[in-house]
Amino acid sequence: MRMNVSVEPGRTGLRPLSARSVVLSLLLGVHPPELPVKDLVRLVEPFGVGGSTLRAALSRMVAAGDLRRTDAVYGLSDRLLARQRRQDEALHPRTRAWDGDWEMVVITATGRGPAERADLRARLTVLRLAELREGVWLRPANLARSLPADLARVALSYTARPGGSAHGQVARLWPLDDWAATARTLLTHATGAQHPADRLTAFAAAVRHLLTDPVLPPELLPADWPGEALRTAYAGYRRELGTSLGRQGRGA
């Protein structure tokens, strides 16, 4: 079973961002992820979000647990702080030289309901593992990270060296050509967009796509893999956004 890419190969599937998505994209891109409402009002205007629409969206987001509010300052909730950490890691994945070993996780728990199974699948996908067959997940052991300790309650983990071609195994697990085609299309849209709302929409899609990059060893990637180019473009946009936020703060 292959890992899904974020949008159709070679297509962006871009749609205008809602007020909620604009606020989240701005906060996810800055450190610390919190802004006074007076700055948010100014910052969202170039993206076509009016003040009354923003305030209504902020109220709904606080009620839904997306944001926390302290006086007139809005920041990300703990759940979304975790998402920001994943985005940061997607920009700068920690890797190590690959020696041919693979990580393998075999699910041993039984009797789990659909919600529990879906949650476990999502967690393993975030860890950049791919499902070989039901209950068996693996990837090259080139990531400088440990598996969460609580996975031991539901799975066993191994270091393995599957037989056959490593390139063939990778091709079974990840649709690399599709991922690369989408990444190149997103990169073209993101770097070519002129209007602030179009740029934010394109880069928001770009960072979502980066979260699905398998971060494979270079020797197992196709030629001209666009992952690093997409990371570099998004990192530049985030620096630009941070500079803009700094200017807004000084002008307050």
C-alpha positions in Angstrom: 0.0 0.0 0.0 1.5 3.3 -1.0 1.7 6.5 1.0 -0.7 9.1 -0.3 0.6 12.4 -1.8 -1.1 15.5 -0.7 -2.7 16.5 -4.1 -3.0 14.9 -7.5 0.3 14.4 -9.3 1.2 17.4 -11.3 -1.8 19.4 -10.1 -2.0 21.8 -7.2 -5.7 21.5 -6.3 -5.3 25.0 -4.9 -8.4 26.8 -3.6 -8.6 30.2 -2.0 -7.9 30.0 1.7 -10.7 30.7 4.3 -10.2 33.2 7.0 -9.4 30.4 9.4 -6.7 29.0 7.0 -5.1 32.5 6.6 -4.8 32.9 10.3 -3.4 29.5 10.8 -0.9 29.8 8.0 0.3 33.1 9.4 0.7 31.7 13.0 2.2 28.4 11.9 4.9 30.4 10.0 6.1 32.5 12.9 7.9 32.0 16.2 6.5 32.4 18.7 3.2 31.6 17.1 1.1 34.4 18.6 0.0 37.8 17.5 -2.1 40.6 18.9 -5.5 41.0 17.2 -4.6 44.6 16.1 -1.7 43.1 14.1 -3.8 40.3 12.7 -6.4 42.7 11.4 -3.7 44.5 9.4 -1.9 41.3 8.3 -4.9 39.5 6.9 -6.2 42.5 4.8 -3.9 41.7 1.8 -5.3 38.2 1.8 -8.9 39.5 1.3 -10.0 39.0 4.9 -11.9 41.9 6.5 -11.9 42.9 10.1 -15.3 41.6 11.0 -14.7 38.3 9.2 -11.4 37.9 11.1 -13.0 38.5 14.5 -15.7 36.0 13.8 -13.2 33.5 12.6 -11.0 34.1 15.8 -14.0 33.5 18.0 -14.9 30.2 16.3 -11.2 29.1 16.4 -11.0 29.7 20.1 -14.2 27.8 20.7 -13.0 24.9 18.6 -9.7 24.7 20.5 -7.5 25.9 17.5 -6.3 29.0 19.3 -5.9 30.2 22.8 -6.5 33.8 23.8 -4.7 35.9 26.4 -6.1 39.4 26.6 -6.0 40.6 23.0 -3.2 38.1 21.9 -4.1 35.0 19.9 -1.7 32.0 19.8 -1.8 28.4 18.6 -3.3 25.7 20.9 -1.1 22.8 22.1 -2.5 20.6 19.3 -1.5 23.1 16.6 1.9 23.8 18.3 2.6 20.1 17.6 1.6 20.7 14.0 4.1 23.6 13.8 6.8 21.4 15.2 6.1 18.9 12.4 6.2 21.7 9.8 9.6 22.9 11.2 10.9 19.3 11.0 9.7 19.0 7.5 11.8 22.1 6.6 14.9 20.7 8.3 14.6 16.9 8.6 17.3 15.3 10.7 19.0 12.6 8.8 22.0 10.4 9.0 24.1 8.4 6.5 22.3 5.3 5.4 24.1 2.0 5.9 21.5 -0.2 4.2 19.4 -0.9 7.3 15.6 -0.4 7.3 13.2 0.4 10.2 10.3 -2.1 10.4 7.3 -1.7 12.6 4.9 -4.7 13.0 1.5 -4.0 14.5 0.7 -6.6 17.2 -2.4 -5.1 19.0 -5.7 -6.7 18.1 -9.3 -5.7 18.8 -8.8 -2.0 18.1 -11.8 0.0 16.7 -11.7 2.0 13.4 -10.8 5.3 15.1 -7.9 3.7 16.9 -6.6 2.1 13.8 -6.9 5.3 11.8 -5.1 7.2 14.5 -2.2 4.7 14.5 -2.0 4.8 10.7 -1.8 8.6 10.9 1.0 8.4 13.5 3.0 6.0 11.5 2.6 8.1 8.4 3.8 11.2 10.3 6.9 9.1 11.2 7.5 8.7 7.5 6.9 5.0 7.6 5.1 3.4 4.7 2.8 0.3 4.8 4.2 -2.7 2.9 1.1 -4.7 3.8 -1.5 -4.5 6.5 0.2 -4.1 9.8 3.8 -4.0 8.4 5.4 -0.6 8.1 9.0 0.2 7.1 11.4 2.7 5.7 15.2 3.1 5.2 16.8 3.8 8.6 18.3 7.2 7.6 16.2 9.4 10.0 18.0 10.7 13.1 15.1 10.0 15.4 13.7 7.4 17.7 10.3 5.9 17.5 7.9 7.0 20.3 8.1 4.8 23.4 4.4 4.3 23.6 4.3 2.5 20.3 5.6 -0.5 22.1 2.1 -1.1 23.5 0.7 -1.8 20.0 3.7 -2.8 17.9 7.1 -4.3 17.7 10.0 -2.5 16.0 13.0 -4.1 14.2 16.0 -3.2 12.2 16.0 -5.3 9.0 17.5 -5.6 5.6 14.8 -6.7 3.1 16.0 -8.9 0.3 16.0 -7.7 -3.3 16.6 -4.2 -4.7 16.3 -1.3 -2.3 15.2 0.9 -5.3 12.5 -1.7 -6.1 11.3 -1.7 -2.5 11.1 2.1 -2.4 9.1 2.1 -5.7 6.6 -0.3 -4.0 6.2 2.0 -1.0 6.1 5.5 -2.3 4.8 7.1 -5.5 7.9 9.2 -6.0 7.2 10.3 -9.5 3.8 11.6 -8.5 5.2 13.3 -5.5 7.9 15.0 -7.5 5.5 16.1 -10.2 3.2 17.7 -7.6 6.2 19.4 -5.9 7.4 20.9 -9.2 4.0 22.2 -10.0 3.6 23.7 -6.5 7.1 25.3 -6.8 6.1 26.9 -10.1 2.9 28.3 -8.6 4.5 29.4 -5.4 7.4 31.2 -6.9 5.4 32.7 -9.8 2.4 34.0 -7.8 2.2 37.8 -7.5 -0.8 38.5 -5.3 -0.2 37.9 -1.6 -3.3 35.7 -1.2 -2.1 33.5 -4.2 1.4 33.2 -2.7 0.1 32.3 0.7 -2.3 29.7 -0.8 0.5 28.2 -2.8 3.0 28.0 0.0 0.4 26.6 2.4 -0.1 23.8 -0.1 3.7 23.4 -0.4 4.3 22.9 3.3 1.5 20.4 3.4 3.2 18.5 0.6 6.5 18.6 2.3 5.0 16.8 5.3 4.5 13.8 3.0 8.1 13.8 1.7 9.5 10.4 2.6 13.0 12.0 3.1 14.8 9.0 1.6 18.5 8.5 1.4 19.9 10.5 -1.6 21.0 7.2 -3.2 17.5 6.0 -3.4 15.9 9.1 -4.8 15.3 9.8 -8.5 17.5 12.3 -10.3 16.5 15.9 -9.9 14.4 15.2 -6.8 12.6 18.6 -6.0 12.3 18.2 -2.2 15.1 20.4 -1.3 14.1 23.1 -3.8 10.6 23.2 -2.4 12.0 23.4 1.2 14.3 26.3 0.2 11.5 28.2 -1.4 9.2 27.8 1.6 12.0 28.7 4.0 12.5 31.9 2.0 8.8 32.7 2.1 8.7 32.1 5.9 11.7 34.5 6.4 9.9 37.0 4.2 6.8 36.6 6.2 8.7 37.0 9.5 10.3 40.2 8.2 6.8 41.5 7.3 5.5 40.7 10.7 8.5 42.5 12.3 7.7 45.6 10.2 4.1 45.4 11.2 5.1 45.2 14.9 7.4 48.2 14.7 4.7 50.2 13.0 2.1 49.4 15.7 
